[in-house]
């Protein structure tokens, strides 16, 4: 079981803190001969698999490295277009590493803003007045848990679906935020959190939650 990441979103929908705690690796590297038996297409400044699945390589996976060198979006390490490089028979055999692309800082900002909007929509769709909004989203590979404070700050945790004690962890993160961000004389409300003590205590809380589950009294 694992906790994947933590997001803190201010009341305006801006991402003010994000921590990647654990990222499961699902990369697959294979050596191919020409012609490539996968269909690749450019998508959002990267090259992804559009058709054909084999040996752990799935549609939507991005090209992460070619011949051991990391790919920079749609370009190889030496600046060549990935699709042009892979379309040249002279470059084969070639080793390609595929996997789920890593979110950029801008993508994380956008996703936090989108969830803020979904949270508000969820509150309005509720048949009951004063709904808390979205508290959990569940998929087959992770759960997103959300706790919103009375001041509108949202604490979001992405965790393994089997991970226990997330509700108490969210409140523990709120305590850490109150103790190490709000009480910091150099911190301004609604602004990005840049505090070493906040980082240290948050990481410790995540480790405790993963190993022991719920936080007990006085933790």
C-alpha positions in Angstrom: 0.0 0.0 0.0 1.2 3.5 -0.7 0.4 7.2 -0.7 1.2 8.6 -4.1 0.9 12.4 -3.8 -0.4 15.4 -1.8 -2.0 18.5 -3.2 -2.9 21.7 -1.4 -5.3 24.1 -3.2 -6.3 27.5 -2.1 -9.9 28.8 -2.0 -9.4 30.4 -5.5 -8.4 27.1 -7.0 -4.7 27.7 -7.2 -2.2 25.0 -6.4 -0.1 26.2 -3.5 1.7 22.9 -2.6 2.4 19.6 -4.3 4.4 16.6 -3.2 5.0 13.4 -5.1 5.6 10.8 -2.4 5.6 7.6 -4.3 5.4 7.0 -8.1 4.9 3.4 -9.2 7.2 2.5 -12.1 5.5 0.9 -15.1 8.0 1.6 -17.8 8.7 -1.0 -20.4 11.8 -1.0 -22.6 12.1 -3.1 -25.8 14.4 -3.4 -28.8 12.6 -3.1 -32.1 13.5 -3.8 -35.7 12.2 -1.9 -38.7 9.3 -1.3 -39.3 8.0 -0.4 -35.9 4.9 -2.5 -35.2 3.3 0.3 -33.1 1.5 3.4 -34.3 2.9 6.5 -32.7 1.3 10.0 -32.8 2.2 13.4 -31.4 0.0 14.4 -28.5 0.4 17.4 -26.1 4.1 18.0 -27.0 5.0 14.3 -26.6 4.9 11.1 -28.7 2.4 8.5 -27.6 1.2 5.0 -28.6 -2.0 5.5 -30.7 -2.5 1.9 -31.8 -1.0 -1.5 -30.9 -0.4 -3.0 -27.5 2.3 -5.6 -26.7 4.6 -6.8 -23.8 3.3 -4.2 -21.3 3.3 -1.3 -23.8 -0.2 0.2 -23.9 -2.1 2.8 -25.9 -1.5 6.2 -24.3 2.1 5.4 -23.1 4.6 7.9 -24.1 8.1 7.5 -25.6 10.4 8.2 -22.6 13.8 7.2 -23.9 15.5 6.1 -27.1 18.7 3.9 -26.9 19.0 4.8 -23.2 18.9 8.6 -23.7 15.9 10.5 -22.2 13.5 12.0 -24.7 12.6 15.7 -24.3 8.9 15.8 -25.4 8.9 15.2 -29.1 12.6 15.3 -29.5 15.5 13.0 -28.9 18.4 13.9 -26.5 20.3 15.3 -29.5 17.4 17.4 -30.7 16.1 15.2 -33.5 12.3 14.7 -34.1 11.3 11.4 -32.5 8.9 10.4 -35.3 11.5 11.2 -38.0 14.2 9.3 -36.1 11.9 6.2 -35.8 10.8 6.5 -39.4 14.4 6.1 -40.7 15.4 2.4 -41.2 19.1 3.3 -40.7 18.4 3.9 -37.0 17.3 0.3 -36.4 17.6 -1.8 -34.3 16.5 0.7 -31.7 15.7 0.4 -28.0 12.7 2.4 -26.9 11.4 2.9 -23.3 7.7 3.5 -23.0 5.6 4.5 -20.0 3.2 6.9 -18.4 4.5 10.4 -18.9 5.3 12.5 -15.8 3.1 15.5 -15.2 4.7 18.8 -15.7 4.3 21.7 -13.2 1.8 23.4 -15.6 -0.2 20.2 -15.9 -0.4 19.9 -12.1 -1.6 23.5 -11.8 -4.3 22.9 -14.4 -5.5 19.6 -12.8 -5.7 21.3 -9.4 -7.8 24.1 -10.9 -10.1 21.5 -12.7 -10.7 19.6 -9.4 -11.5 22.9 -7.7 -14.2 23.5 -10.3 -15.5 19.9 -10.0 -15.7 20.3 -6.3 -17.9 23.3 -6.7 -20.1 21.6 -9.2 -20.5 18.6 -6.9 -21.7 20.9 -4.1 -24.3 22.5 -6.4 -25.5 19.2 -7.7 -26.2 17.8 -4.3 -29.9 17.5 -3.4 -29.0 18.6 0.2 -28.2 22.2 1.2 -24.7 22.7 2.5 -23.1 19.7 0.8 -19.4 19.3 1.5 -18.6 18.6 -2.2 -16.5 15.8 -3.5 -14.7 14.0 -0.7 -13.5 10.9 -2.6 -13.0 9.8 -6.2 -12.3 6.1 -6.8 -10.6 4.3 -9.7 -9.3 0.8 -10.0 -5.7 2.0 -9.3 -6.0 4.9 -6.8 -8.4 6.9 -4.7 -8.4 10.7 -4.5 -9.4 11.9 -1.0 -10.3 15.6 -0.3 -10.7 17.5 2.9 -11.8 21.2 2.7 -11.4 23.5 5.7 -13.8 26.1 6.8 -11.6 28.7 5.1 -11.8 27.0 1.7 -8.3 25.4 1.6 -8.5 21.9 0.1 -6.1 19.1 1.1 -6.0 16.3 -1.5 -4.3 12.9 -1.1 -3.9 10.3 -3.9 -3.4 6.9 -2.5 -3.6 3.2 -3.2 -7.2 2.0 -3.0 -6.3 -0.3 -0.1 -4.6 2.4 2.0 -6.3 2.9 5.3 -6.4 5.9 7.6 -6.6 8.6 4.9 -9.3 10.6 6.7 -7.2 11.0 9.8 -4.1 11.7 7.6 -5.9 14.6 5.9 -6.6 16.1 9.3 -3.1 15.5 10.4 -1.9 17.4 7.3 -4.2 20.3 8.2 -2.6 20.3 11.7 0.9 20.5 10.1 -0.3 23.3 7.8 -1.6 25.2 10.8 1.6 24.7 12.8 4.3 25.2 10.2 2.7 27.3 7.5 0.1 29.6 9.1 2.4 30.2 12.1 5.3 31.1 9.9 5.7 34.9 10.0 7.1 34.8 6.4 4.2 33.0 4.9 1.3 34.8 3.2 -2.1 33.3 3.0 -3.2 31.8 -0.3 0.4 31.8 -1.5 2.7 28.8 -2.4 4.0 27.0 0.7 7.8 27.0 0.9 8.7 25.9 4.4 11.3 23.2 5.3 9.6 22.3 8.5 6.3 21.8 6.7 8.0 19.5 4.2 9.7 17.5 6.8 6.7 16.9 9.0 4.4 16.2 6.0 6.8 13.5 4.8 7.0 12.0 8.3 3.2 11.9 8.5 3.0 10.1 5.2 5.5 7.5 6.3 3.6 6.9 9.6 0.3 6.6 7.7 1.7 4.1 5.3 3.2 1.9 8.0 0.7 2.2 10.8 -2.6 3.4 9.3 -4.7 5.9 11.3 -3.2 8.5 13.6 -4.0 8.0 17.2 -4.7 10.6 19.9 -1.7 12.8 20.5 0.1 11.8 17.3 
